[in-house]
Amino acid sequence: MRHGFTVAGLLAVLLAAALNFRAEIPPLQDFNEWIYQGWLVGQILGGAEVGFELKPWPVPNAAAQMLLGVLNVALPAQPAGLAYLTLYLAGMTWLAVAIARARGTFDPATFLLAVLIGGLNSPYWSGYANSQLGAALYLVHVLRERRGPTGVAWDLALGMAIFFCHAVMLAVFALHVGIAALRRRQVARVAVLGVPFALLAWYVLRDDNYGEFIPPFGTTLFEFIAYKGYSAAKAGPYQNFIIGGIGDADRAPLLYAAGVAANLVFVLVAVVPLAFALVRQAWGGDRSPAVLVALACVAGFAMLPSALFGVVNVGERLLLPALLVALACCPDPWRLRRFGASVAMLAPAMVLYFHLILPSSLPSSEIGHLAAHDPAQRLRVLFWHRPFHFQSQIAAARRGEAVRLGFTTSLLRPVAR
């Protein structure tokens, strides 16, 4: 079984990489909008006039577009996106290996859980490229700090990089640096955060595109608790791909029921034990910044609404890095992770299933992004993703045509006329 966990993790990554090349466009929802915006950035860097320009102020949530823009200098839009995704999957596999070896010896169950929770997770399939990069960089910092205190240059460089990834992860990193400085009685070290937070203040004062208002889930206490349970279950292996407006509730009802059940079981055998491991680690005397910050992230996950300042799934963006910290920093004396990893072994089967239902041509119909807010549809779109939602943007990039931005929270703005 131990070798099976390793094989399952590697197989899931390979199948996911192959899926990006097999599909007509990468089936990762928001990522196709980022491919399009990366193409625009590449055109601007090359001196072309496309009706858009780079904002003359720093913008968080922009790292992926900039990286894609650099790739677009040498590659067409979609090959640049495929190169980015291949590098991402390779990097996340390396990070999963590092997490699995963080306590001395390689643990296959930890590796598979890290691949699922940190790499092929719900944000990956939703195409949340920037927050994924921010979470990965934060885990790199956690693993680096296990070898000894980091220097000012490291903290400054990483703080700047995480700022351009996502503001939520910048807050997590800032809390970590602040706790580390207090523990070492080097309060002046907190000043290193002045630069990224000055950039954030500049952005807040200058930019007025914070995303559209998203109605919150959980207007009653029962609904809020149910939403939090569902959010935790999104860490599981099952994903519900909506293709042509049809998801598994209609396409394969038995699979849908089994997938939802598997994700709920994953909460009990993986998410809850990892959260408890953090509590046990702190109770046992571990007051390291990583453990304390991870506990704060779990608390934030439990209390924060479903959307905040235009950022959706705020709690999920805190919970997943906290679980990765638990995998890296907390021992597993009762070998509980093998139970979570046993459920996580469904991950390659889930990706293989996506290969089997992959359409030969792009679907022409979609469902709206507020479908989950409709009580009549909510239970039919659990764990949903709309993999081909931004197909028109990537098609425009293929034609060399600039169209309206899907997300105005990026580093691009229309050229003033």
C-alpha positions in Angstrom: 0.0 0.0 0.0 2.9 2.4 0.8 4.2 2.2 -2.8 0.6 2.4 -4.0 0.2 5.9 -2.5 3.3 7.1 -4.3 2.2 5.6 -7.6 -1.3 7.0 -7.2 0.1 10.5 -6.6 2.5 10.4 -9.6 -0.3 8.9 -11.9 -2.7 11.6 -10.9 -0.2 14.3 -11.9 0.7 12.6 -15.2 -3.0 12.2 -16.1 -3.6 15.8 -15.3 -0.7 16.9 -17.4 -1.9 14.7 -20.3 -5.4 16.1 -20.0 -4.2 19.7 -20.6 -2.6 18.5 -23.9 -5.5 16.3 -25.0 -8.3 18.8 -24.5 -8.9 21.5 -27.1 -8.1 24.1 -24.4 -6.9 23.5 -20.9 -10.0 22.5 -19.0 -9.3 24.7 -15.9 -12.1 27.3 -15.9 -10.5 30.7 -15.0 -7.1 29.7 -16.3 -8.2 30.2 -19.9 -8.9 33.9 -19.0 -5.4 34.1 -17.6 -4.0 32.6 -20.8 -5.8 35.3 -22.7 -4.6 38.0 -20.4 -1.1 36.6 -20.6 -1.2 36.8 -24.4 -2.2 40.5 -24.0 0.7 41.1 -21.7 3.0 39.4 -24.2 1.7 41.6 -27.0 2.3 44.7 -24.9 5.8 43.6 -23.9 6.5 43.1 -27.6 5.3 46.7 -28.4 2.0 45.8 -30.1 -1.1 48.0 -29.7 -4.0 45.8 -28.4 -6.2 48.4 -26.8 -5.0 47.6 -23.3 -2.0 48.7 -21.2 -0.3 47.7 -18.0 -1.6 49.5 -14.9 1.0 52.0 -13.7 0.6 50.7 -10.1 1.4 47.4 -8.5 -1.4 44.8 -8.6 -1.8 41.6 -6.5 -3.3 38.6 -8.3 -1.0 39.3 -11.3 1.9 36.9 -11.0 0.4 34.3 -13.4 -0.4 36.9 -16.0 3.1 38.2 -15.9 4.7 34.8 -16.1 2.4 33.9 -19.0 3.2 37.2 -20.7 6.9 36.4 -20.6 6.2 33.0 -22.0 4.1 34.6 -24.7 7.1 36.6 -26.0 8.4 33.3 -27.4 5.3 31.1 -27.7 1.8 31.5 -29.0 -1.0 31.8 -26.4 -2.0 28.2 -25.8 1.5 26.7 -25.9 2.5 29.3 -23.4 -0.4 28.2 -21.2 0.6 24.5 -21.5 4.2 25.3 -20.7 3.1 27.2 -17.6 0.8 24.3 -16.5 3.5 21.7 -17.0 6.0 23.7 -15.0 3.3 24.2 -12.3 2.6 20.5 -12.0 6.3 19.6 -11.9 6.8 22.3 -9.2 3.9 21.1 -7.1 5.1 17.5 -7.4 8.5 18.6 -6.1 6.8 20.5 -3.3 4.8 17.4 -2.4 8.0 15.3 -2.3 9.6 18.0 0.0 6.6 18.0 2.3 6.7 14.2 2.4 10.4 14.3 3.4 10.1 17.2 5.8 10.3 15.0 8.9 13.3 13.0 7.7 12.1 10.1 5.7 9.8 10.0 2.7 6.3 9.1 3.7 4.1 8.0 0.7 0.8 8.7 2.4 1.9 12.3 3.1 3.1 12.6 -0.5 -0.3 11.6 -2.0 -2.2 13.9 0.4 0.1 16.8 -0.5 -0.4 16.2 -4.2 -4.2 16.2 -3.7 -4.5 19.0 -1.2 -1.7 21.3 -2.6 -1.6 20.5 -6.3 -4.6 18.9 -7.9 -7.1 20.5 -5.6 -10.4 22.4 -6.2 -8.6 25.7 -6.8 -6.4 24.0 -9.5 -9.5 22.8 -11.4 -11.1 26.2 -11.0 -8.0 27.8 -12.5 -7.1 30.0 -9.5 -3.5 30.2 -10.7 -2.4 33.2 -8.6 -3.5 32.0 -5.2 -2.0 28.6 -6.0 1.3 30.2 -6.6 1.1 32.2 -3.4 0.3 29.1 -1.3 3.2 27.2 -2.9 5.6 30.0 -2.1 4.4 30.1 1.4 5.0 26.4 1.8 8.5 26.9 0.4 9.1 29.4 3.1 7.8 27.0 5.8 10.1 24.2 4.6 13.1 26.6 4.3 12.6 27.9 7.8 12.8 24.4 9.2 16.5 24.5 8.4 17.0 27.7 10.3 16.0 31.4 10.5 15.7 33.1 7.1 17.4 36.4 6.3 16.1 39.8 5.6 16.7 39.5 1.9 14.8 36.2 1.7 11.8 37.6 3.6 11.7 40.8 1.5 12.0 38.9 -1.8 9.4 36.3 -0.8 7.0 39.0 0.5 7.2 40.9 -2.7 6.6 37.7 -4.8 3.6 36.6 -2.6 2.2 40.2 -2.9 2.0 39.7 -6.7 0.4 36.3 -6.2 -2.5 37.0 -3.8 -3.3 39.4 -1.0 -4.7 36.6 1.2 -1.4 34.7 1.1 0.5 37.9 1.8 -1.5 38.3 5.0 -0.6 34.7 6.0 3.1 35.3 5.2 3.0 38.6 7.1 1.6 36.9 10.2 4.3 34.2 9.9 7.1 36.8 9.7 5.7 38.8 12.5 5.5 35.8 14.9 9.0 34.8 13.9 10.3 38.3 14.7 8.6 38.4 18.1 9.9 34.9 19.0 13.4 35.9 18.1 13.0 39.3 19.8 13.8 41.0 16.5 10.8 43.2 16.2 12.6 45.5 13.8 12.5 42.6 11.3 8.8 43.2 10.8 9.8 46.4 8.9 10.7 44.1 6.0 6.9 43.8 5.4 6.7 47.6 4.9 7.6 47.3 1.2 4.9 44.7 0.1 2.3 46.4 2.3 3.2 49.8 0.9 2.5 48.3 -2.5 -0.8 46.9 -1.3 -1.8 50.4 0.1 -0.9 51.9 -3.3 -3.1 49.4 -5.0 -6.0 49.9 -2.7 -5.8 53.7 -3.0 -5.4 53.7 -6.8 -7.4 50.7 -8.1 -11.1 50.5 -7.9 -11.6 47.0 -9.5 -12.0 44.6 -6.6 -14.3 42.2 -8.4 -18.1 41.9 -8.5 -20.3 41.4 -5.5 -20.9 37.7 -4.8 -23.8 36.9 -2.6 -22.6 35.1 0.5 -23.6 31.5 1.4 -24.9 30.7 4.9 -27.3 33.5 5.9 -28.4 31.3 8.9 -26.2 29.5 11.4 -27.2 26.1 10.0 -26.5 27.1 6.5 -23.1 28.6 7.5 -22.1 25.4 9.2 -23.2 23.4 6.2 -21.2 25.7 3.9 -18.1 25.3 6.1 -18.5 21.5 6.0 -18.8 21.6 2.2 -15.8 23.9 1.9 -13.7 21.4 3.9 -15.0 18.6 1.7 -13.7 20.4 -1.4 -10.2 19.2 -0.3 -11.3 15.7 -1.3 -10.6 13.9 -4.6 -14.0 14.2 -6.3 -14.6 17.0 -8.8 -17.9 17.6 -10.7 -17.1 18.8 -14.2 -19.9 20.7 -15.8 -19.7 20.3 -19.6 -22.2 21.8 -21.9 -24.3 22.7 -18.9 -24.5 19.1 -17.7 -22.8 17.7 -14.6 -22.5 14.3 -13.0 -25.9 14.7 -11.2 -27.4 14.2 -14.7 -24.6 12.5 -16.5 -23.8 9.8 -13.9 -26.0 10.0 -10.8 -24.4 7.0 -9.0 -20.9 8.4 -9.6 -22.1 11.8 -8.3 -23.5 10.3 -5.1 -20.3 8.2 -4.6 -18.1 11.2 -5.3 -19.9 13.5 -2.8 -19.8 10.7 -0.2 -16.0 10.2 -0.8 -15.4 13.9 -0.2 -17.4 13.9 3.0 -15.5 10.9 4.2 -12.2 12.6 3.3 -13.2 15.4 5.8 -13.5 12.9 8.6 -10.4 10.8 7.8 -8.0 13.5 6.5 -9.1 17.1 7.1 -10.2 16.8 10.7 -7.2 14.7 11.8 -4.8 17.2 10.2 -6.5 20.1 12.0 -6.3 18.1 15.2 -2.7 17.4 14.6 -2.0 21.1 14.6 -3.8 21.6 17.9 -1.9 18.6 19.4 1.4 20.0 18.1 0.8 23.4 19.7 -0.5 21.9 22.9 2.6 19.8 23.1 4.8 22.9 23.2 5.5 23.6 19.5 5.1 27.4 19.2 6.8 27.6 15.8 5.4 30.3 13.5 4.3 27.7 10.9 2.1 25.8 13.4 0.7 29.0 15.0 -0.1 30.5 11.6 -1.7 27.3 10.4 -3.9 27.3 13.5 -4.9 30.9 12.8 -5.7 29.9 9.2 -8.0 27.1 10.4 -9.7 29.6 12.7 -10.0 32.0 9.8 -11.5 29.3 7.7 -14.1 28.6 10.4 -15.2 32.2 10.8 -14.8 34.0 7.5 -17.7 34.4 5.1 -17.8 32.8 1.6 -16.7 36.0 -0.1 -14.8 39.0 1.2 -13.8 42.2 -0.8 -14.6 40.4 -4.0 -12.5 37.4 -3.2 -14.5 34.1 -3.3 -13.8 31.0 -1.2 -11.6 33.0 1.3 -11.8 30.3 3.9 -10.7 27.6 1.5 -7.7 29.6 0.5 -6.7 29.6 4.2 -7.5 26.0 5.0 -5.5 24.3 2.3 -2.1 25.9 3.2 -2.9 25.1 6.8 -3.4 21.4 6.0 -0.1 21.4 4.0 1.7 22.8 7.0 0.2 20.1 9.2 1.5 17.5 6.7 5.0 19.0 6.8 5.3 19.9 10.4 3.2 17.5 12.5 4.1 13.8 13.2 1.7 11.0 12.5 2.2 8.7 15.5 -1.0 6.7 15.0 -0.5 6.5 11.2 -3.8 8.1 10.6 -2.7 9.6 7.2 -3.0 6.2 5.5 -6.8 6.4 5.9 -6.9 9.8 4.2 -4.5 8.7 1.6 -6.7 5.6 0.9 -9.5 8.0 -0.1 -7.1 10.2 -1.9 -6.2 7.2 -4.2 -9.4 8.0 -6.0 -7.7 11.1 -7.4 -6.2 9.4 -10.5 -9.5 7.6 -11.2 -11.2 11.0 -11.1 -8.8 12.5 -13.6 -9.1 9.4 -15.8 -12.9 9.8 -15.7 -12.4 13.4 -17.0 -10.4 12.0 -19.9 -13.3 9.6 -20.7 -15.9 12.4 -20.7 -13.7 14.9 -22.5 -15.7 16.3 -25.4 -14.3 16.1 -28.9 -15.2 19.8 -29.5 -15.9 22.6 -27.2 -19.5 22.8 -25.8 -21.7 25.7 -26.8 -23.7 26.0 -23.6 -22.8 26.9 -20.1 -24.6 27.5 -16.7 -24.2 30.8 -14.8 -21.7 31.3 -12.1 -24.4 31.9 -9.5 -26.1 28.5 -10.1 -24.9 27.3 -6.6 -26.9 30.2 -5.1 -30.1 28.8 -6.6 -31.8 26.4 -4.1 -33.3 24.4 -6.9 -29.8 23.7 -8.4 -27.5 23.8 -5.4 -27.5 20.1 -4.6 -26.9 19.2 -8.3 -23.7 21.3 -8.7 -21.8 20.3 -5.6 -18.0 20.4 -6.1 -18.6 21.9 -9.6 -16.2 23.4 -12.1 -16.9 24.8 -15.5 -13.8 23.8 -17.4 -14.5 25.5 -20.7 -16.2 28.7 -19.4 -13.6 31.1 -20.9 -13.3 29.4 -24.3 -14.1 32.6 -26.1 -11.1 34.5 -24.6 -8.6 31.8 -25.6 -10.2 31.7 -29.1 -9.7 35.4 -29.4 -6.0 35.0 -28.4 -5.6 32.4 -31.1 -7.1 34.8 -33.7 -4.8 37.6 -32.4 -7.8 39.6 -31.5 -8.3 41.7 -28.3 -11.7 41.3 -26.6 -13.2 42.4 -23.3 -11.5 41.2 -20.1 -13.3 38.6 -18.2 -11.6 39.8 -14.9 -10.8 43.4 -14.4 -8.9 42.8 -11.2 -5.8 42.0 -13.2 -2.8 44.2 -14.1 -4.4 45.3 -17.4 -6.7 48.2 -18.2 -8.2 49.6 -21.4 -6.1 52.3 -23.0 -7.8 55.7 -22.4 -9.2 57.2 -25.6 
